[in-house]
Amino acid sequence: MEQKIYTPKNKVRIVTAAALFDGHDAAINIMRRIIQSTGCEVIHLGHDKSVEDVVNTAIQEDANAIAMTSYQGGHNEYFKYMYDLLQEKGAGHIKIVGGGGGVILPSEIKELMDYGITRIYSPDDGRELGLQGMINDMVEKADYPTLDLNLPEGKDIYQSLKDKDVTTISRLISLAENREDDFLKLFDFNKVEDKSVPVLGITGTGGAGKSSMVDELVRRFLIDFPEKNIALISVDPSKKKTGGALLGDRIRMNSINNPRVYMRSLATRQSNLALSKYVEEAIQVLKAAKYDLIILETSGIGQSDTEILDHSDASLYIMTPEFGAATQLEKIDMLDFADIVAINKFDKRGALDALRDVKKQYQRNHNLWDINPDEMPVFGTIASQFNDPGTNQLYKAIIDKVVEKTGADLNSTFEITKEMSEKIFVIPPSRTRYLSEIAENNRSYDAKAKTQKEVAQKLYGIFKTIETISGKIPVLTQHGIEINGTENTELAKVLLAEFDKLKRDLDPYNWEVITTWDDKVNKYKNPVYSFKVRDKEIKIQTHTESLSHLQIPKIALPKYEAWGDILRWVLQENVPGEFPFTAGLYPFKREGEDPTRMFAGEGGPERTNRRFHYVSKGMPAKRLSTAFDSVTLYGNDPGHRPDIYGKIGNAGVSICCLDDAKKLYSGFDLSHPATSVSMTINGPAPMLLGFFMNAAIDQNCEKYIKENELEAEVESKIKAIYEDNGLERPRYNGELPEGNDGLGLMLLGVTGDQVLPADVYAEIKKNTLAQVRGTVQADILKEDQAQNTCIFSTEFALRLMGDVQEYFINNNVRNFYSVSISGYHIAEAGANPITQLAFTLANGFTYVEYYLSRGMDINAFGPNLSFFFSNGIDPEYAVIGRVARRIWAKALKQKYGANERAQMLKYHIQTSGRSLHAQEIDFNDIRTTLQALYAIYDNCNSLHTNAYDEAITTPTEESVRRAMAIQLIINKELGLAKNENPIQGSFIIEELTDLVEDAVLQEFDRITERGGVLGAMETMYQRSKIQEESLYYETLKHNGDFPIIGVNTFLSSKGSPTVVPKEVIRATEEEKEFQIKTKENLHKAKAEEEQQQLTRIQEVAINNQNIFEALMDATKVCSLGQITEALFKVGGQYRRNM
């Protein structure tokens, strides 16, 4: 039954956002759409928003309510802090509503609502009320008229405005919009003392990048005038049908969260107009508040709209190069009146021609025939690019024009350069077809393989005919076939001649495949198989014995005799360890090291260290996977501010400095060949990688100190740094767990280069970098497409990735993966298996193209790339690994000319988080077992099995043990798993492989049509596709067309209700305080070195040198948050999208 939509009686304004350090924006995006269609004006801020940002926005926007989602923990502190801050700022009337699925427990919902939060919606509320029902309830609670103005005690309205009292400013603008008579009683236009405050009008076509441009102009204004204040009025259109409006300009703005900036979003509240009819009132209020500059930004306009000129002293018209034929320019009225024109998105095709045409049109329209067209105030800009020279020139020209026209006191000292805006291309324009070229290359390989198979099949037919008529088996030679011992008949001679003629069509390699086939089969029949890995000979038993005393082959080969069948199988399948690696990368699995990963991350580094030692106890290989808390994921330091404090050590480990990393991995020899560390971190990955590498280096320094009996000497040096200066020395918090021998803790608070000779340290560092094994996720493209932990601008983040890879090549880091190109999070966001695989491989090839464009050798960086997939239950997941390996190998070998090691696609796989349900949670282990079976049969390189209770809480030791047992039972007990290529030869597996491979190549072509991966990201193609597929799945799940046992069918007698966890594992107060103390002690001890290193990384970034090389030094003394802030200033912050 369709739910009735509540109709608000008042103009309701609602601020929507996802909480700080929380990238889960799918839910709030759905909610803000429904809120808007219910007739509200929605000020949407996007994800990762601090309480202060949200509260300040709500007060500036005079909102009726704030609607938040919080899926990343810390919600108790977040919502309470929001309530307290609203009360403190005199805005306690603003309602607070929120939701967080099952993350917010029923007891916590009650506690928050008792505290004063208006409503926290639970999953049960969603089921009972439905989405529209929840929104109806929320809007009804927020449906109240604009409040009266309460002035600060002892002040009149004009004094309050001069003091820039935000509540007064905001309430007056609301009164003008909603209660005009009351506004006019309070505010007298004639009493505005300083009517000379300049107003800059900014207008332009929809999608021209006006909001991004305003943000860049504001950022430059704040730098240029450290004492001055700026106000923004941003107008967006109202929907004629519902009266709702999406006021979305704030989402694009990073620089407005500043006490010197005031911003107000207005809805037009009428159709077909670019401005609200209350704009003039808002401007006069801001003039009375004595702002130094007011910017008025319109919604997108058509060719004939010039409304903004009535309200501004100077005007900027923003357009893009894509305006059609030059004659279209004659129709744009604003080109007659605009003082300055910006052609934004100047990286688009035809930008230089557009610049020329617009300059000429401007010259004609303004009758400036005596001035060179090149001197017209028309600027090519790329506002999305950090520190864009064209935007710098535009900013200076605007300020100069404002001063010229109004005499405002804005004497700009902003330095500009004369170069033109030029896109810093990640992928050179000539290479944008790379994905379709790969698709064409792979299809060409397949077509040739098919043709060659047919030739081989015909040759085999002739071969068998000769055998039949001669009565002898012809001998295969390097050049053809021979019949020994008898005189050839005429027919045999004709057949031999036909054979030789046909064989000319067969590739010599393919003839070799045929002639050596029997030898290959026999190698696997022999009891022992030997092969080489990096010049080291490895011998493997080829069979295992069953309890019934049968010899079970580890690798089973097809019993084909016909050459065409053999050739097709070798060219498309082949044995594990041989091109195209469909069945696996190595001839046999590594003995004594199952692909099990030990996953941990909770509380402080000590708690996670204890968990690592627990889960790896008795395991021959230590494969540690690290989850970080959201404070760390967003490159921040732990702190007492409640919206940060609540998230310290929750849903991941808190790491903010080198000492944290040393404690986290203490007791594990990070240079041992059986130890590998995986770090699930993206935005701040280079900093965490620096912490890890330095921790590993210092472990080996510690070994050197012990081997050379230098403990006393080193101890005295550390004592001189700390105790002798009255500083608290860093320590491991609590007892060491069983299995932790303390390795890595001797040098807490110092680094090896402080206590050892420079030459000794340099040698240890060099050897360590060549030894460490592991992976850092660092996949920034996937973050932008699916997961939202981007912190830097995309171009800068990619540059950091390239710098890491370059450092790895220069320092012989051979065993550590510089990136884990991840499909897992794409799948978790809702993508189906084909989309997951296609987007992930496309991202991988984008990194290949980027690194090649930087001059790196594919054989040098290829081995440092790894992949990470999710494994669901869909049929396509049975072949996800083999298709990935096959596509990658064909492209790397045939198109890029890479060597065999670079052709090998190595991947980690994790069972699906989406398939863990909060109903009948015991059934989750059944799903996980089936997914693990898929992964092991498909020869994954490492595997993580999720715990059954992860759907409702952080997994317990019991559930983690069960999850690991799933893998161990398959690997140790399941008979068929003793064979290492069990799915090869299956008709359905071969059919699925071909279908999925073809579907992925088709997706490559679709991405190419949109300008490659980065071009598609600009139009949010990947995000939209993921969301559509997620919605399709959720719809089928909801209506029961897609059966899920214990969720929508086969329910228990109680209806399979959502399970609420008995206990939730959260970081303790002691752990949080210890982390904050660690950071504060670091700053005390290293204050001088910190500043030097922060300055150095900024200089290195500006001079286009390798930033990661500088980070290796900076991470010895600086905290994570310090480095993030320093890099923001030279690389730009990530700009959110709607």
Secondary structure, DSSP 8 states (H G I E B T S, - for coil): --------SS--EEEEEEBTT----HHHHHHHHHHHHTT-EEEE--SSB-HHHHHHHHHHTT-SEEEEE--SS-HHHHHHHHHHHHHHTT-TTSEEEEE-GGGS-HHHHHHHHHHT-SEEE-HHHHHHHHHHHHHHHHHHHH----------TT--HHHHHHTT-HHHHHHHHHHHHH-HHHHHHH--GGG-S-TT--EEEEEE-TTS-HHHHHHHHHHHHHHH-TT--EEEEEEE-B-TTT--EEE-GGGG-SS--STTEEEEEEE--STT-SS-TTHHHHHHHHHHTT-SEEEEE-----TT--GGGGT-SEEEEEE-S---SGGGGGG-THHHH-SEEEE--TTSTTHHHHHHHHHHHHHHHTT-TTS-GGGSSEEE--TTSTT-HHHHHHHHHHHHHHHHHH--S----------------SS-GGGTTHHHHHHHHHHHHHHHHHHHHHHHHHHHHHHHHHHHHHSS--EE-SSSEE--SS---HHHHHHHHHHHHHHTTS-HHHHHHHHTHHHHHHHHHSSEEEEEETTEEEEEESEEE-TT--EEESS------SHHHHHHHHHHT-STTSTT-TT-SSSS--TT--SB-EEE--BSHHHHHHHHHHHTTT-SSEEEEEEB-HHHHTT----SSHHHHTTTTSSSB---SHHHHHHHTTTS-TTSTTEEEEEE--TTHHHHHHHHHHHHHHHHHHHHHHHTT-HHHHHHHHHHHTGGGT-------S---TT---TT-TTTTS-HHHHS-HHHHHHHHHHHHHH--EEE---HHHIIIII----B-HHHHHHHHHHHHHHHHHTT--SEESEEEE-HHHHHTT--HHHHHHHHHHHHHHHHHHHHHTT--HHHHGGGEEEEEEE-SSGGGGGHHHHHHHHHHHIIIIIT---HHHH---EEEEE-STT--SBSGGGHHHHHHHHHHHHHHTT-SEEE---GGGGTSS--HHHHHHHHHHHHHHHHT-GGGGSS-TTTT-HHHHHHHHHHHHHHHHHHHHHHHTTHHHHHHHTTHHHHHHHHHHHHHHHHHHHTSS--BTTTBS--TT---B---S------HHHHHHHHHHHHHHHHHHHHHHHHHHHHHHHHHHTT--HHHHHHHHHHHS-HHHHHHHHHHHH-B-----
